[in-house]
Amino acid sequence: MPIDAGTVTVGTAAVEIPVTCVMPFTLEIKNNDNTDDVFIGPSDVTTSNGLRLAKDERVEIGLSPLDRVYAVSTKSGHTVSYLKFSKAC
């Protein structure tokens, strides 16, 4: 099973978690910040409508090939790590 990993710097505007695949895949996202929350969701995610990940919290999401996930924070320079698990891409 191929695994891809990376880190994205998030700010006050939504940033795409840069993973894609032609097959269904699983994405794990971790908030690396030790003080502030990060919010994930669709391209229009905000700190009001996103799924909140508290400091050091992680979530695992099953996604289809065309699905995209975005992250936003209340500050700039916020880092988010991700792992993508897939059978083939």
C-alpha positions in Angstrom: 0.0 0.0 0.0 1.6 3.3 -1.1 1.9 6.0 1.6 2.6 9.6 0.8 3.4 12.2 3.5 3.8 16.0 3.6 3.4 19.2 5.5 1.3 22.2 4.5 1.6 25.8 5.9 -1.8 27.2 6.6 -2.9 30.7 7.2 -6.1 32.7 7.3 -7.1 31.8 3.8 -8.1 28.2 2.9 -5.2 26.1 1.6 -5.7 22.8 -0.2 -4.1 19.7 1.3 -2.2 18.6 -1.9 -3.2 15.0 -2.4 -5.0 13.3 -5.2 -5.5 9.8 -6.4 -7.4 8.0 -9.2 -8.7 5.4 -6.7 -10.5 5.9 -3.3 -7.9 6.7 -0.6 -7.6 7.6 3.1 -6.2 10.9 4.3 -4.9 11.4 7.8 -4.5 15.1 8.8 -2.7 16.3 12.0 -2.7 19.7 13.5 1.0 20.3 14.3 0.4 23.6 16.3 0.9 23.4 20.0 -1.5 26.3 20.9 -4.1 27.0 18.1 -6.8 25.0 16.4 -7.0 24.4 12.6 -10.2 23.9 10.7 -10.7 21.5 7.7 -13.4 21.2 5.1 -14.3 22.1 1.5 -12.8 25.0 -0.5 -14.9 27.6 1.3 -13.9 26.4 4.8 -13.6 29.0 7.5 -12.9 29.0 11.2 -16.7 29.2 11.7 -17.8 26.3 9.4 -14.9 23.9 9.4 -14.2 20.7 11.4 -12.0 21.9 14.3 -8.8 20.0 15.0 -7.4 21.1 18.4 -3.6 21.2 19.0 -1.9 17.9 18.2 -5.3 16.4 17.2 -5.6 14.2 14.1 -8.4 12.9 11.9 -8.7 10.2 9.3 -11.0 10.7 6.3 -12.0 8.3 3.5 -12.0 10.2 0.2 -13.0 9.6 -3.5 -10.7 10.4 -6.4 -12.1 13.9 -7.0 -12.4 14.9 -3.3 -10.3 17.7 -2.0 -9.7 18.9 1.6 -8.8 22.4 2.7 -7.4 23.8 5.9 -7.6 27.3 7.5 -6.4 28.8 10.7 -6.8 32.0 12.7 -3.1 32.8 12.2 -0.4 32.5 9.5 2.4 30.0 9.7 0.3 27.2 11.1 1.5 23.7 9.9 -0.5 20.7 9.2 0.9 17.2 8.4 -0.8 14.6 6.3 -0.5 11.0 5.3 -2.3 9.5 2.3 -2.9 5.8 2.2 -4.0 4.2 -1.1 -4.0 0.9 -2.9 -2.9 2.5 -6.1 -2.8 6.0 -7.6 
